[in-house]
């Protein structure tokens, strides 16, 4: 237990030095049904549907537009999940190499990704029971710790404000 926590804490420096203004879309994961993941090279983001083909719009009576598309730091995903093929288990759709901290991307910040644009919402994105089941109690405690929350290690919620196509390798640019 302590070894894993030390490993996670040691990896924070790598997360902290992520690019602040422009990064890269490293992985796209669509969730067509519960507990199913499809890794894509290209996807459509839509202002009504979110990531087209994702089950977000089918969850609950009224899907929450503040949680339409979730982004997770690729550096945090690597630290917590290890190999890239395990990242989609986190449940996020877009994994980016960008500083997702609240200080860098407060609610209202817009990000251009490919020909699409998303806006960071004020809805917190924290580790939940599914995250704990997949990565363990220590990982959940780590992402929900004061440092984890400040850096948004679990990721951020966004809404699509401009429909468009995103591709793995696209620039992710913070807009003024």
SVG drawing of the C-alpha trace seen along z (x, -y; Angstrom):
<svg xmlns="http://www.w3.org/2000/svg" viewBox="-36 -36 45 40">
<polyline fill="none" stroke="black" stroke-width="0.4" points="0.0,0.0 2.6,-2.6 4.8,-1.6 2.0,-2.4 1.2,-5.7 4.9,-6.7 4.9,-5.8 1.9,-8.0 3.2,-10.9 6.6,-10.6 4.8,-10.9 3.2,-14.3 6.1,-16.2 5.6,-14.7 2.0,-15.7 2.8,-19.2 5.0,-20.0 2.4,-19.2 2.0,-21.9 -0.3,-24.8 -1.3,-26.4 -1.2,-23.7 -0.9,-19.9 -1.9,-16.8 -4.9,-14.5 -3.3,-11.2 -6.3,-8.7 -10.0,-8.7 -12.2,-6.2 -15.9,-5.8 -18.2,-4.0 -21.0,-2.5 -22.5,-0.6 -21.7,-0.3 -18.2,1.3 -17.4,1.4 -14.7,-0.7 -13.7,-1.4 -10.4,-3.1 -10.7,-5.3 -8.3,-7.1 -11.0,-9.7 -14.4,-10.8 -17.1,-13.3 -18.0,-15.7 -21.5,-17.1 -23.2,-19.8 -26.2,-17.6 -24.8,-14.1 -21.3,-14.7 -18.9,-12.1 -21.1,-10.5 -21.8,-6.9 -20.9,-7.3 -23.5,-6.2 -23.4,-9.5 -26.7,-10.7 -28.4,-7.4 -27.6,-7.6 -30.5,-8.5 -33.6,-10.4 -31.8,-13.6 -28.1,-13.5 -26.1,-16.2 -24.8,-18.7 -22.1,-19.7 -20.6,-16.2 -21.0,-15.7 -17.3,-14.9 -14.7,-14.1 -11.0,-14.8 -8.2,-13.1 -4.6,-14.0 -2.6,-11.4 0.2,-11.8 -2.2,-11.1 -3.7,-8.1 -0.2,-6.7 0.6,-7.2 -2.6,-5.5 -3.4,-3.0 0.1,-2.2 0.1,-1.0 -2.0,-3.0 -4.4,0.0 -5.6,-0.4 -6.3,-4.1 -9.9,-3.7 -10.9,-1.9 -10.9,-5.3 -14.1,-6.0 -13.1,-9.2 -13.4,-9.9 -10.4,-12.1 -6.9,-11.7 -4.8,-14.8 -1.3,-15.9 -2.2,-19.2 -2.3,-20.9 -5.8,-20.3 -5.4,-21.9 -8.1,-24.3 -5.5,-27.1 -4.8,-26.6 -8.3,-25.6 -11.0,-27.2 -14.7,-26.7 -15.6,-28.6 -12.2,-28.0 -12.6,-26.8 -10.4,-24.3 -10.0,-23.8 -9.5,-20.1 -9.3,-19.3 -12.3,-21.2 -14.3,-21.0 -14.5,-23.2 -15.3,-22.2 -15.8,-24.3 -14.7,-23.4 -17.7,-23.2 -17.9,-23.8 -19.0,-20.2 -16.2,-18.4 -15.0,-15.1 -13.9,-12.9 -13.0,-9.3 -16.0,-7.1 -16.8,-3.5 -16.1,-2.2 -12.7,-4.0 -11.9,-2.4 -12.9,1.0 -10.6,0.7 -7.6,-1.1 -7.9,-0.6 -8.6,-2.6 -5.2,-4.3 -5.7,-5.6 -9.1,-7.0 -7.7,-8.6 -4.8,-10.0 -7.0,-11.7 -9.4,-13.0 -6.6,-14.3 -6.1,-18.1 -3.2,-17.9 -5.2,-15.5 -8.2,-17.8 -6.1,-20.9 -4.4,-19.2 -7.7,-17.6 -6.0,-14.2 -9.3,-12.5 -10.0,-14.8 -12.4,-17.5 -16.0,-17.7 -16.7,-19.7 -19.5,-20.4 -19.2,-20.6 -19.8,-24.2 -18.7,-23.6 -19.3,-20.3 -16.3,-18.9 -13.9,-16.0 -11.1,-15.1 -8.2,-12.8 -5.6,-11.2 -2.5,-13.4 -4.6,-16.7 -3.5,-19.8 -5.5,-20.7 -5.3,-24.5 -6.4,-26.6 -8.4,-29.6 -8.6,-33.1"/>
</svg>
